[in-house]
Amino acid sequence: MFKTFLTIRAVPFSSGSLKIFLAAFLGFIVLSLILRLIGIKLSLLLRKRLFKLSNFCLTIAITGFIFLFFNYERASVIGSRIWFLIGGVGFLVWLGFILYDIIVRLPREKKALSEKEKFEKYLPK
């Protein structure tokens, strides 16, 4: 099975696999919309992070549909399965940067903002 992912020629997915990929990419579109709607009601710091996650999910869905289309049409180079692997690795790296931003940088920014508010509380206006 793994050998078919490393070839340049387009090997189409079976109908079951195709339906699973379609459902997953539709799920990413729905998740993108949900994250966008949730982000509207939150603070600016969280909104920025949720919008990044929303853009991430939407990009996965769009590129996934493009890859599936070319795979379904059996386009020689663009339709090969290796693009799913390359895209998957690229998206994991991108997700790593987003999670680093949420887990490491967000608490620092919240702490700096609260300290700034405490300091400015005593300043005359």
Secondary structure as GFF3:
##gff-version 3
##sequence-region A 1 125
A	DSSP	alpha_helix	2	5	.	.	.	ID=ss1
A	DSSP	alpha_helix	15	40	.	.	.	ID=ss2
A	DSSP	alpha_helix	44	72	.	.	.	ID=ss3
A	DSSP	alpha_helix	82	100	.	.	.	ID=ss4
A	DSSP	pi_helix	101	105	.	.	.	ID=ss5
A	DSSP	alpha_helix	106	120	.	.	.	ID=ss6
###
